[in-house]
Amino acid sequence: MAIHNELGQAGERAARSYLVSKGYVILTQNWRNGKHELDIIATNQGKLIFVEVKTRSVSVIETSNVMSKSKEKNLIAAVNNYLQLQDEDLECQIDLIIMEKKENGFNVIHLEHAIGQE
C-alpha cells in the first residue's frame, strides 16, 4: 500500500477515535454507492453527521485550501444520495476533520457545519 494511503487510513482511524471520545456514535465508515463516497457517518445529539476526513503530513495554513469546490459538490451529492437510499429523517450536518500528522500522533481540527452552510 502506498504511504499516502496508509497515512489517510491512519488519519481516518484517529478521526473515528476522536469522534467516539466526543460522544458520537459511528454508524458506518467508507460508505460507497457508485461514484459517491462518505468517510464517516455518525450520530450525535439526535443529528446525522457526515464527516469528511482530510489527513495531511504538514500543517494546514488555510482550511479553505483543503477541499476544492468540485469535491465539496461531490460530497453534498453523496450525502443526498445516502439520504435518499436510507430514508433518514434526522437533522443533518456535514463536518470536516483535518488530521495533521505530528511526531506522536495527530493534531485534530474539527470544523462543524463546514460544508453546506452559507
Backbone as XML, in Angstrom:
<?xml version="1.0"?>
<chain id="A" units="angstrom">
  <residue number="1" name="MET">
    <atom name="N" x="0.849" y="-1.180" z="0.000"/>
    <atom name="CA" x="0.000" y="0.000" z="0.000"/>
    <atom name="C" x="0.893" y="1.240" z="0.000"/>
  </residue>
  <residue number="2" name="ALA">
    <atom name="N" x="0.498" y="2.237" z="-0.760"/>
    <atom name="CA" x="1.265" y="3.483" z="-0.849"/>
    <atom name="C" x="1.264" y="4.200" z="0.502"/>
  </residue>
  <residue number="3" name="ILE">
    <atom name="N" x="2.340" y="4.918" z="0.769"/>
    <atom name="CA" x="2.483" y="5.606" z="2.053"/>
    <atom name="C" x="1.358" y="6.607" z="2.276"/>
  </residue>
  <residue number="4" name="HIS">
    <atom name="N" x="0.944" y="7.339" z="1.219"/>
    <atom name="CA" x="-0.134" y="8.322" z="1.410"/>
    <atom name="C" x="-1.452" y="7.629" z="1.744"/>
  </residue>
  <residue number="5" name="ASN">
    <atom name="N" x="-1.684" y="6.412" z="1.214"/>
    <atom name="CA" x="-2.892" y="5.659" z="1.565"/>
    <atom name="C" x="-2.848" y="5.213" z="3.022"/>
  </residue>
  <residue number="6" name="GLU">
    <atom name="N" x="-1.672" y="4.768" z="3.471"/>
    <atom name="CA" x="-1.514" y="4.368" z="4.873"/>
    <atom name="C" x="-1.745" y="5.553" z="5.800"/>
  </residue>
  <residue number="7" name="LEU">
    <atom name="N" x="-1.222" y="6.712" z="5.423"/>
    <atom name="CA" x="-1.416" y="7.918" z="6.227"/>
    <atom name="C" x="-2.898" y="8.276" z="6.285"/>
  </residue>
  <residue number="8" name="GLY">
    <atom name="N" x="-3.578" y="8.203" z="5.149"/>
    <atom name="CA" x="-5.007" y="8.500" z="5.105"/>
    <atom name="C" x="-5.818" y="7.561" z="5.982"/>
  </residue>
  <residue number="9" name="GLN">
    <atom name="N" x="-5.504" y="6.266" z="5.930"/>
    <atom name="CA" x="-6.220" y="5.298" z="6.768"/>
    <atom name="C" x="-5.947" y="5.539" z="8.250"/>
  </residue>
  <residue number="10" name="ALA">
    <atom name="N" x="-4.698" y="5.854" z="8.587"/>
    <atom name="CA" x="-4.363" y="6.159" z="9.981"/>
    <atom name="C" x="-5.111" y="7.407" z="10.445"/>
  </residue>
  <residue number="11" name="GLY">
    <atom name="N" x="-5.209" y="8.401" z="9.576"/>
    <atom name="CA" x="-5.948" y="9.615" z="9.902"/>
    <atom name="C" x="-7.422" y="9.342" z="10.129"/>
  </residue>
  <residue number="12" name="GLU">
    <atom name="N" x="-8.020" y="8.490" z="9.294"/>
    <atom name="CA" x="-9.437" y="8.148" z="9.469"/>
    <atom name="C" x="-9.658" y="7.374" z="10.766"/>
  </residue>
  <residue number="13" name="ARG">
    <atom name="N" x="-8.758" y="6.453" z="11.099"/>
    <atom name="CA" x="-8.880" y="5.720" z="12.371"/>
    <atom name="C" x="-8.809" y="6.694" z="13.551"/>
  </residue>
  <residue number="14" name="ALA">
    <atom name="N" x="-7.860" y="7.619" z="13.499"/>
    <atom name="CA" x="-7.715" y="8.602" z="14.575"/>
    <atom name="C" x="-8.939" y="9.520" z="14.645"/>
  </residue>
  <residue number="15" name="ALA">
    <atom name="N" x="-9.495" y="9.880" z="13.499"/>
    <atom name="CA" x="-10.699" y="10.723" z="13.472"/>
    <atom name="C" x="-11.878" y="9.988" z="14.105"/>
  </residue>
  <residue number="16" name="ARG">
    <atom name="N" x="-12.026" y="8.701" z="13.800"/>
    <atom name="CA" x="-13.108" y="7.916" z="14.413"/>
    <atom name="C" x="-12.942" y="7.875" z="15.933"/>
  </residue>
  <residue number="17" name="SER">
    <atom name="N" x="-11.721" y="7.626" z="16.391"/>
    <atom name="CA" x="-11.466" y="7.594" z="17.840"/>
    <atom name="C" x="-11.792" y="8.937" z="18.483"/>
  </residue>
  <residue number="18" name="TYR">
    <atom name="N" x="-11.406" y="10.006" z="17.811"/>
    <atom name="CA" x="-11.701" y="11.352" z="18.307"/>
    <atom name="C" x="-13.218" y="11.550" z="18.438"/>
  </residue>
  <residue number="19" name="LEU">
    <atom name="N" x="-13.961" y="11.187" z="17.386"/>
    <atom name="CA" x="-15.413" y="11.373" z="17.412"/>
    <atom name="C" x="-16.061" y="10.559" z="18.529"/>
  </residue>
  <residue number="20" name="VAL">
    <atom name="N" x="-15.656" y="9.302" z="18.677"/>
    <atom name="CA" x="-16.207" y="8.456" z="19.738"/>
    <atom name="C" x="-15.912" y="9.071" z="21.106"/>
  </residue>
  <residue number="21" name="SER">
    <atom name="N" x="-14.719" y="9.622" z="21.281"/>
    <atom name="CA" x="-14.365" y="10.248" z="22.564"/>
    <atom name="C" x="-15.226" y="11.474" z="22.855"/>
  </residue>
  <residue number="22" name="LYS">
    <atom name="N" x="-15.803" y="12.063" z="21.808"/>
    <atom name="CA" x="-16.671" y="13.234" z="21.958"/>
    <atom name="C" x="-18.150" y="12.850" z="22.038"/>
  </residue>
  <residue number="23" name="GLY">
    <atom name="N" x="-18.444" y="11.536" z="22.085"/>
    <atom name="CA" x="-19.819" y="11.083" z="22.249"/>
    <atom name="C" x="-20.549" y="10.738" z="20.969"/>
  </residue>
  <residue number="24" name="TYR">
    <atom name="N" x="-19.887" y="10.792" z="19.843"/>
    <atom name="CA" x="-20.508" y="10.423" z="18.578"/>
    <atom name="C" x="-20.647" y="8.904" z="18.511"/>
  </residue>
  <residue number="25" name="VAL">
    <atom name="N" x="-21.682" y="8.446" z="17.831"/>
    <atom name="CA" x="-21.867" y="7.020" z="17.562"/>
    <atom name="C" x="-21.619" y="6.821" z="16.076"/>
  </residue>
  <residue number="26" name="ILE">
    <atom name="N" x="-20.613" y="6.020" z="15.743"/>
    <atom name="CA" x="-20.267" y="5.770" z="14.346"/>
    <atom name="C" x="-21.252" y="4.764" z="13.768"/>
  </residue>
  <residue number="27" name="LEU">
    <atom name="N" x="-21.948" y="5.148" z="12.701"/>
    <atom name="CA" x="-22.887" y="4.251" z="12.034"/>
    <atom name="C" x="-22.204" y="3.440" z="10.949"/>
  </residue>
  <residue number="28" name="THR">
    <atom name="N" x="-21.384" y="4.103" z="10.165"/>
    <atom name="CA" x="-20.661" y="3.414" z="9.099"/>
    <atom name="C" x="-19.453" y="4.251" z="8.701"/>
  </residue>
  <residue number="29" name="GLN">
    <atom name="N" x="-18.544" y="3.595" z="8.012"/>
    <atom name="CA" x="-17.355" y="4.290" z="7.514"/>
    <atom name="C" x="-17.092" y="3.844" z="6.090"/>
  </residue>
  <residue number="30" name="ASN">
    <atom name="N" x="-16.513" y="4.733" z="5.322"/>
    <atom name="CA" x="-16.188" y="4.473" z="3.915"/>
    <atom name="C" x="-17.395" y="3.959" z="3.126"/>
  </residue>
  <residue number="31" name="TRP">
    <atom name="N" x="-18.535" y="4.637" z="3.306"/>
    <atom name="CA" x="-19.758" y="4.279" z="2.584"/>
    <atom name="C" x="-19.590" y="4.649" z="1.118"/>
  </residue>
  <residue number="32" name="ARG">
    <atom name="N" x="-19.967" y="3.716" z="0.242"/>
    <atom name="CA" x="-19.859" y="3.963" z="-1.202"/>
    <atom name="C" x="-21.136" y="3.520" z="-1.901"/>
  </residue>
  <residue number="33" name="ASN">
    <atom name="N" x="-21.501" y="4.301" z="-2.903"/>
    <atom name="CA" x="-22.591" y="3.935" z="-3.799"/>
    <atom name="C" x="-22.274" y="4.574" z="-5.147"/>
  </residue>
  <residue number="34" name="GLY">
    <atom name="N" x="-21.887" y="3.746" z="-6.111"/>
    <atom name="CA" x="-21.478" y="4.282" z="-7.403"/>
    <atom name="C" x="-20.264" y="5.170" z="-7.222"/>
  </residue>
  <residue number="35" name="LYS">
    <atom name="N" x="-20.361" y="6.386" z="-7.725"/>
    <atom name="CA" x="-19.230" y="7.320" z="-7.605"/>
    <atom name="C" x="-19.239" y="8.092" z="-6.288"/>
  </residue>
  <residue number="36" name="HIS">
    <atom name="N" x="-20.251" y="7.879" z="-5.470"/>
    <atom name="CA" x="-20.367" y="8.608" z="-4.209"/>
    <atom name="C" x="-19.641" y="7.885" z="-3.077"/>
  </residue>
  <residue number="37" name="GLU">
    <atom name="N" x="-18.977" y="8.676" z="-2.234"/>
    <atom name="CA" x="-18.252" y="8.118" z="-1.086"/>
    <atom name="C" x="-18.358" y="9.069" z="0.097"/>
  </residue>
  <residue number="38" name="LEU">
    <atom name="N" x="-18.566" y="8.493" z="1.276"/>
    <atom name="CA" x="-18.596" y="9.258" z="2.522"/>
    <atom name="C" x="-17.640" y="8.593" z="3.505"/>
  </residue>
  <residue number="39" name="ASP">
    <atom name="N" x="-16.754" y="9.372" z="4.111"/>
    <atom name="CA" x="-15.742" y="8.805" z="5.005"/>
    <atom name="C" x="-16.351" y="8.232" z="6.280"/>
  </residue>
  <residue number="40" name="ILE">
    <atom name="N" x="-17.108" y="9.053" z="6.997"/>
    <atom name="CA" x="-17.703" y="8.625" z="8.270"/>
    <atom name="C" x="-19.130" y="9.150" z="8.343"/>
  </residue>
  <residue number="41" name="ILE">
    <atom name="N" x="-20.039" y="8.277" z="8.766"/>
    <atom name="CA" x="-21.418" y="8.684" z="9.045"/>
    <atom name="C" x="-21.664" y="8.342" z="10.511"/>
  </residue>
  <residue number="42" name="ALA">
    <atom name="N" x="-22.103" y="9.336" z="11.273"/>
    <atom name="CA" x="-22.272" y="9.160" z="12.715"/>
    <atom name="C" x="-23.528" y="9.888" z="13.176"/>
  </residue>
  <residue number="43" name="THR">
    <atom name="N" x="-23.903" y="9.636" z="14.419"/>
    <atom name="CA" x="-24.963" y="10.420" z="15.047"/>
    <atom name="C" x="-24.383" y="11.073" z="16.296"/>
  </residue>
  <residue number="44" name="ASN">
    <atom name="N" x="-24.952" y="12.228" z="16.620"/>
    <atom name="CA" x="-24.573" y="12.934" z="17.841"/>
    <atom name="C" x="-25.690" y="13.900" z="18.186"/>
  </residue>
  <residue number="45" name="GLN">
    <atom name="N" x="-26.184" y="13.806" z="19.387"/>
    <atom name="CA" x="-27.233" y="14.692" z="19.884"/>
    <atom name="C" x="-28.431" y="14.745" z="18.940"/>
  </residue>
  <residue number="46" name="GLY">
    <atom name="N" x="-28.843" y="13.585" z="18.446"/>
    <atom name="CA" x="-30.019" y="13.495" z="17.594"/>
    <atom name="C" x="-29.824" y="13.959" z="16.169"/>
  </residue>
  <residue number="47" name="LYS">
    <atom name="N" x="-28.597" y="14.216" z="15.770"/>
    <atom name="CA" x="-28.297" y="14.651" z="14.402"/>
    <atom name="C" x="-27.533" y="13.565" z="13.664"/>
  </residue>
  <residue number="48" name="LEU">
    <atom name="N" x="-27.728" y="13.527" z="12.367"/>
    <atom name="CA" x="-26.955" y="12.659" z="11.492"/>
    <atom name="C" x="-25.787" y="13.487" z="10.976"/>
  </residue>
  <residue number="49" name="ILE">
    <atom name="N" x="-24.569" y="13.033" z="11.254"/>
    <atom name="CA" x="-23.368" y="13.798" z="10.929"/>
    <atom name="C" x="-22.567" y="13.063" z="9.861"/>
  </residue>
  <residue number="50" name="PHE">
    <atom name="N" x="-22.295" y="13.759" z="8.768"/>
    <atom name="CA" x="-21.446" y="13.235" z="7.698"/>
    <atom name="C" x="-20.094" y="13.917" z="7.855"/>
  </residue>
  <residue number="51" name="VAL">
    <atom name="N" x="-19.037" y="13.112" z="7.963"/>
    <atom name="CA" x="-17.715" y="13.663" z="8.248"/>
    <atom name="C" x="-16.756" y="13.337" z="7.109"/>
  </residue>
  <residue number="52" name="GLU">
    <atom name="N" x="-16.200" y="14.368" z="6.526"/>
    <atom name="CA" x="-15.132" y="14.228" z="5.535"/>
    <atom name="C" x="-13.816" y="14.379" z="6.286"/>
  </residue>
  <residue number="53" name="VAL">
    <atom name="N" x="-12.923" y="13.412" z="6.106"/>
    <atom name="CA" x="-11.635" y="13.431" z="6.794"/>
    <atom name="C" x="-10.536" y="13.720" z="5.784"/>
  </residue>
  <residue number="54" name="LYS">
    <atom name="N" x="-9.728" y="14.711" z="6.084"/>
    <atom name="CA" x="-8.565" y="15.050" z="5.269"/>
    <atom name="C" x="-7.335" y="14.917" z="6.154"/>
  </residue>
  <residue number="55" name="THR">
    <atom name="N" x="-6.402" y="14.092" z="5.734"/>
    <atom name="CA" x="-5.186" y="13.869" z="6.508"/>
    <atom name="C" x="-4.016" y="14.513" z="5.789"/>
  </residue>
  <residue number="56" name="ARG">
    <atom name="N" x="-3.217" y="15.247" z="6.540"/>
    <atom name="CA" x="-2.082" y="15.964" z="5.975"/>
    <atom name="C" x="-0.823" y="15.636" z="6.757"/>
  </residue>
  <residue number="57" name="SER">
    <atom name="N" x="0.290" y="15.566" z="6.054"/>
    <atom name="CA" x="1.572" y="15.327" z="6.720"/>
    <atom name="C" x="2.251" y="16.642" z="7.099"/>
  </residue>
  <residue number="58" name="VAL">
    <atom name="N" x="1.678" y="17.758" z="6.664"/>
    <atom name="CA" x="2.191" y="19.082" z="7.013"/>
    <atom name="C" x="1.041" y="19.912" z="7.559"/>
  </residue>
  <residue number="59" name="SER">
    <atom name="N" x="1.362" y="20.957" z="8.294"/>
    <atom name="CA" x="0.324" y="21.822" z="8.847"/>
    <atom name="C" x="-0.461" y="22.502" z="7.738"/>
  </residue>
  <residue number="60" name="VAL">
    <atom name="N" x="-1.735" y="22.672" z="7.997"/>
    <atom name="CA" x="-2.622" y="23.343" z="7.049"/>
    <atom name="C" x="-2.718" y="24.798" z="7.466"/>
  </residue>
  <residue number="61" name="ILE">
    <atom name="N" x="-2.312" y="25.685" z="6.583"/>
    <atom name="CA" x="-2.363" y="27.113" z="6.892"/>
    <atom name="C" x="-3.787" y="27.642" z="6.734"/>
  </residue>
  <residue number="62" name="GLU">
    <atom name="N" x="-4.400" y="27.354" z="5.612"/>
    <atom name="CA" x="-5.758" y="27.816" z="5.318"/>
    <atom name="C" x="-6.675" y="26.612" z="5.161"/>
  </residue>
  <residue number="63" name="THR">
    <atom name="N" x="-7.680" y="26.495" z="6.025"/>
    <atom name="CA" x="-8.597" y="25.362" z="5.905"/>
    <atom name="C" x="-9.399" y="25.430" z="4.617"/>
  </residue>
  <residue number="64" name="SER">
    <atom name="N" x="-9.548" y="26.610" z="4.045"/>
    <atom name="CA" x="-10.290" y="26.742" z="2.787"/>
    <atom name="C" x="-9.558" y="26.078" z="1.628"/>
  </residue>
  <residue number="65" name="ASN">
    <atom name="N" x="-8.254" y="25.835" z="1.773"/>
    <atom name="CA" x="-7.477" y="25.190" z="0.717"/>
    <atom name="C" x="-7.517" y="23.669" z="0.801"/>
  </residue>
  <residue number="66" name="VAL">
    <atom name="N" x="-8.189" y="23.121" z="1.781"/>
    <atom name="CA" x="-8.197" y="21.679" z="1.995"/>
    <atom name="C" x="-9.103" y="20.963" z="1.005"/>
  </residue>
  <residue number="67" name="MET">
    <atom name="N" x="-10.207" y="21.592" z="0.609"/>
    <atom name="CA" x="-11.183" y="20.926" z="-0.244"/>
    <atom name="C" x="-11.605" y="21.837" z="-1.394"/>
  </residue>
  <residue number="68" name="SER">
    <atom name="N" x="-11.543" y="21.302" z="-2.600"/>
    <atom name="CA" x="-11.952" y="22.071" z="-3.776"/>
    <atom name="C" x="-13.474" y="22.193" z="-3.826"/>
  </residue>
  <residue number="69" name="LYS">
    <atom name="N" x="-13.955" y="23.158" z="-4.569"/>
    <atom name="CA" x="-15.403" y="23.320" z="-4.758"/>
    <atom name="C" x="-15.996" y="22.084" z="-5.430"/>
  </residue>
  <residue number="70" name="SER">
    <atom name="N" x="-15.252" y="21.476" z="-6.337"/>
    <atom name="CA" x="-15.707" y="20.260" z="-7.012"/>
    <atom name="C" x="-15.887" y="19.123" z="-6.009"/>
  </residue>
  <residue number="71" name="LYS">
    <atom name="N" x="-14.922" y="18.938" z="-5.114"/>
    <atom name="CA" x="-15.015" y="17.895" z="-4.090"/>
    <atom name="C" x="-16.170" y="18.190" z="-3.151"/>
  </residue>
  <residue number="72" name="GLU">
    <atom name="N" x="-16.369" y="19.458" z="-2.828"/>
    <atom name="CA" x="-17.475" y="19.854" z="-1.958"/>
    <atom name="C" x="-18.820" y="19.502" z="-2.601"/>
  </residue>
  <residue number="73" name="LYS">
    <atom name="N" x="-18.968" y="19.795" z="-3.893"/>
    <atom name="CA" x="-20.205" y="19.456" z="-4.610"/>
    <atom name="C" x="-20.426" y="17.950" z="-4.632"/>
  </residue>
  <residue number="74" name="ASN">
    <atom name="N" x="-19.352" y="17.184" z="-4.857"/>
    <atom name="CA" x="-19.464" y="15.727" z="-4.868"/>
    <atom name="C" x="-19.864" y="15.189" z="-3.498"/>
  </residue>
  <residue number="75" name="LEU">
    <atom name="N" x="-19.342" y="15.794" z="-2.448"/>
    <atom name="CA" x="-19.681" y="15.375" z="-1.095"/>
    <atom name="C" x="-21.157" y="15.636" z="-0.800"/>
  </residue>
  <residue number="76" name="ILE">
    <atom name="N" x="-21.652" y="16.791" z="-1.181"/>
    <atom name="CA" x="-23.072" y="17.109" z="-0.982"/>
    <atom name="C" x="-23.943" y="16.139" z="-1.776"/>
  </residue>
  <residue number="77" name="ALA">
    <atom name="N" x="-23.536" y="15.806" z="-2.992"/>
    <atom name="CA" x="-24.279" y="14.829" z="-3.800"/>
    <atom name="C" x="-24.284" y="13.465" z="-3.121"/>
  </residue>
  <residue number="78" name="ALA">
    <atom name="N" x="-23.160" y="13.069" z="-2.526"/>
    <atom name="CA" x="-23.081" y="11.782" z="-1.825"/>
    <atom name="C" x="-24.014" y="11.764" z="-0.620"/>
  </residue>
  <residue number="79" name="VAL">
    <atom name="N" x="-24.051" y="12.864" z="0.134"/>
    <atom name="CA" x="-24.958" y="12.959" z="1.282"/>
    <atom name="C" x="-26.402" y="12.837" z="0.816"/>
  </residue>
  <residue number="80" name="ASN">
    <atom name="N" x="-26.767" y="13.560" z="-0.229"/>
    <atom name="CA" x="-28.133" y="13.483" z="-0.750"/>
    <atom name="C" x="-28.467" y="12.075" z="-1.218"/>
  </residue>
  <residue number="81" name="ASN">
    <atom name="N" x="-27.508" y="11.400" z="-1.861"/>
    <atom name="CA" x="-27.705" y="10.024" z="-2.307"/>
    <atom name="C" x="-27.940" y="9.104" z="-1.113"/>
  </residue>
  <residue number="82" name="TYR">
    <atom name="N" x="-27.138" y="9.238" z="-0.080"/>
    <atom name="CA" x="-27.294" y="8.428" z="1.132"/>
    <atom name="C" x="-28.671" y="8.651" z="1.749"/>
  </residue>
  <residue number="83" name="LEU">
    <atom name="N" x="-29.068" y="9.907" z="1.870"/>
    <atom name="CA" x="-30.351" y="10.226" z="2.493"/>
    <atom name="C" x="-31.518" y="9.644" z="1.705"/>
  </residue>
  <residue number="84" name="GLN">
    <atom name="N" x="-31.438" y="9.672" z="0.378"/>
    <atom name="CA" x="-32.491" y="9.082" z="-0.451"/>
    <atom name="C" x="-32.573" y="7.578" z="-0.249"/>
  </residue>
  <residue number="85" name="LEU">
    <atom name="N" x="-31.429" y="6.921" z="-0.210"/>
    <atom name="CA" x="-31.402" y="5.464" z="-0.071"/>
    <atom name="C" x="-31.803" y="5.002" z="1.325"/>
  </residue>
  <residue number="86" name="GLN">
    <atom name="N" x="-31.468" y="5.770" z="2.338"/>
    <atom name="CA" x="-31.720" y="5.356" z="3.719"/>
    <atom name="C" x="-33.041" y="5.884" z="4.270"/>
  </residue>
  <residue number="87" name="ASP">
    <atom name="N" x="-33.650" y="6.828" z="3.586"/>
    <atom name="CA" x="-34.902" y="7.429" z="4.035"/>
    <atom name="C" x="-34.774" y="7.939" z="5.479"/>
  </residue>
  <residue number="88" name="GLU">
    <atom name="N" x="-33.689" y="8.647" z="5.737"/>
    <atom name="CA" x="-33.435" y="9.192" z="7.073"/>
    <atom name="C" x="-34.254" y="10.458" z="7.298"/>
  </residue>
  <residue number="89" name="ASP">
    <atom name="N" x="-34.694" y="10.656" z="8.535"/>
    <atom name="CA" x="-35.484" y="11.829" z="8.874"/>
    <atom name="C" x="-34.880" y="12.561" z="10.077"/>
  </residue>
  <residue number="90" name="LEU">
    <atom name="N" x="-33.568" y="12.667" z="10.085"/>
    <atom name="CA" x="-32.877" y="13.389" z="11.151"/>
    <atom name="C" x="-32.294" y="14.681" z="10.598"/>
  </residue>
  <residue number="91" name="GLU">
    <atom name="N" x="-32.113" y="15.648" z="11.486"/>
    <atom name="CA" x="-31.376" y="16.845" z="11.092"/>
    <atom name="C" x="-29.960" y="16.410" z="10.727"/>
  </residue>
  <residue number="92" name="CYS">
    <atom name="N" x="-29.421" y="17.003" z="9.668"/>
    <atom name="CA" x="-28.105" y="16.589" z="9.169"/>
    <atom name="C" x="-27.123" y="17.751" z="9.175"/>
  </residue>
  <residue number="93" name="GLN">
    <atom name="N" x="-25.859" y="17.386" z="9.242"/>
    <atom name="CA" x="-24.804" y="18.371" z="9.046"/>
    <atom name="C" x="-23.598" y="17.671" z="8.447"/>
  </residue>
  <residue number="94" name="ILE">
    <atom name="N" x="-22.773" y="18.463" z="7.771"/>
    <atom name="CA" x="-21.541" y="17.948" z="7.181"/>
    <atom name="C" x="-20.376" y="18.641" z="7.874"/>
  </residue>
  <residue number="95" name="ASP">
    <atom name="N" x="-19.526" y="17.818" z="8.479"/>
    <atom name="CA" x="-18.346" y="18.324" z="9.178"/>
    <atom name="C" x="-17.094" y="17.977" z="8.384"/>
  </residue>
  <residue number="96" name="LEU">
    <atom name="N" x="-16.051" y="18.710" z="8.647"/>
    <atom name="CA" x="-14.737" y="18.434" z="8.077"/>
    <atom name="C" x="-13.768" y="18.241" z="9.236"/>
  </residue>
  <residue number="97" name="ILE">
    <atom name="N" x="-13.039" y="17.133" z="9.193"/>
    <atom name="CA" x="-11.982" y="16.915" z="10.174"/>
    <atom name="C" x="-10.664" y="16.872" z="9.424"/>
  </residue>
  <residue number="98" name="ILE">
    <atom name="N" x="-9.762" y="17.741" z="9.841"/>
    <atom name="CA" x="-8.418" y="17.766" z="9.265"/>
    <atom name="C" x="-7.485" y="17.135" z="10.287"/>
  </residue>
  <residue number="99" name="MET">
    <atom name="N" x="-6.813" y="16.090" z="9.866"/>
    <atom name="CA" x="-5.859" y="15.388" z="10.722"/>
    <atom name="C" x="-4.458" y="15.778" z="10.263"/>
  </residue>
  <residue number="100" name="GLU">
    <atom name="N" x="-3.750" y="16.506" z="11.115"/>
    <atom name="CA" x="-2.376" y="16.908" z="10.805"/>
    <atom name="C" x="-1.423" y="15.943" z="11.505"/>
  </residue>
  <residue number="101" name="LYS">
    <atom name="N" x="-0.626" y="15.236" z="10.719"/>
    <atom name="CA" x="0.314" y="14.264" z="11.276"/>
    <atom name="C" x="1.393" y="14.980" z="12.076"/>
  </residue>
  <residue number="102" name="LYS">
    <atom name="N" x="1.562" y="14.515" z="13.294"/>
    <atom name="CA" x="2.616" y="15.026" z="14.178"/>
    <atom name="C" x="3.528" y="13.861" z="14.536"/>
  </residue>
  <residue number="103" name="GLU">
    <atom name="N" x="4.614" y="14.162" z="15.188"/>
    <atom name="CA" x="5.587" y="13.125" z="15.540"/>
    <atom name="C" x="4.953" y="11.987" z="16.339"/>
  </residue>
  <residue number="104" name="ASN">
    <atom name="N" x="4.089" y="12.326" z="17.280"/>
    <atom name="CA" x="3.474" y="11.314" z="18.147"/>
    <atom name="C" x="1.963" y="11.263" z="17.981"/>
  </residue>
  <residue number="105" name="GLY">
    <atom name="N" x="1.472" y="11.189" z="16.761"/>
    <atom name="CA" x="0.037" y="11.099" z="16.545"/>
    <atom name="C" x="-0.460" y="12.166" z="15.594"/>
  </residue>
  <residue number="106" name="PHE">
    <atom name="N" x="-1.643" y="12.708" z="15.906"/>
    <atom name="CA" x="-2.285" y="13.673" z="15.025"/>
    <atom name="C" x="-2.794" y="14.867" z="15.815"/>
  </residue>
  <residue number="107" name="ASN">
    <atom name="N" x="-2.777" y="16.018" z="15.183"/>
    <atom name="CA" x="-3.476" y="17.201" z="15.660"/>
    <atom name="C" x="-4.826" y="17.208" z="14.946"/>
  </residue>
  <residue number="108" name="VAL">
    <atom name="N" x="-5.911" y="17.362" z="15.701"/>
    <atom name="CA" x="-7.258" y="17.306" z="15.132"/>
    <atom name="C" x="-7.830" y="18.710" z="15.004"/>
  </residue>
  <residue number="109" name="ILE">
    <atom name="N" x="-8.290" y="19.042" z="13.802"/>
    <atom name="CA" x="-9.031" y="20.283" z="13.568"/>
    <atom name="C" x="-10.422" y="19.854" z="13.121"/>
  </residue>
  <residue number="110" name="HIS">
    <atom name="N" x="-11.427" y="20.083" z="13.966"/>
    <atom name="CA" x="-12.798" y="19.650" z="13.684"/>
    <atom name="C" x="-13.647" y="20.880" z="13.374"/>
  </residue>
  <residue number="111" name="LEU">
    <atom name="N" x="-14.087" y="20.972" z="12.134"/>
    <atom name="CA" x="-14.923" y="22.086" z="11.693"/>
    <atom name="C" x="-16.354" y="21.586" z="11.537"/>
  </residue>
  <residue number="112" name="GLU">
    <atom name="N" x="-17.194" y="21.924" z="12.504"/>
    <atom name="CA" x="-18.594" y="21.507" z="12.447"/>
    <atom name="C" x="-19.349" y="22.396" z="11.464"/>
  </residue>
  <residue number="113" name="HIS">
    <atom name="N" x="-20.343" y="21.821" z="10.798"/>
    <atom name="CA" x="-21.138" y="22.549" z="9.795"/>
    <atom name="C" x="-20.234" y="23.189" z="8.743"/>
  </residue>
  <residue number="114" name="ALA">
    <atom name="N" x="-19.169" y="22.522" z="8.376"/>
    <atom name="CA" x="-18.167" y="23.109" z="7.479"/>
    <atom name="C" x="-18.648" y="23.245" z="6.046"/>
  </residue>
  <residue number="115" name="ILE">
    <atom name="N" x="-19.578" y="22.404" z="5.653"/>
    <atom name="CA" x="-19.996" y="22.375" z="4.253"/>
    <atom name="C" x="-21.510" y="22.487" z="4.178"/>
  </residue>
  <residue number="116" name="GLY">
    <atom name="N" x="-21.960" y="23.289" z="3.224"/>
    <atom name="CA" x="-23.393" y="23.422" z="3.005"/>
    <atom name="C" x="-24.037" y="24.526" z="3.814"/>
  </residue>
  <residue number="117" name="GLN">
    <atom name="N" x="-23.265" y="25.224" z="4.601"/>
    <atom name="CA" x="-23.775" y="26.347" z="5.383"/>
    <atom name="C" x="-23.322" y="27.638" z="4.727"/>
  </residue>
  <residue number="118" name="GLU">
    <atom name="N" x="-24.236" y="28.466" z="4.373"/>
    <atom name="CA" x="-23.898" y="29.755" z="3.735"/>
    <atom name="C" x="-23.968" y="30.859" z="4.757"/>
  </residue>
</chain>
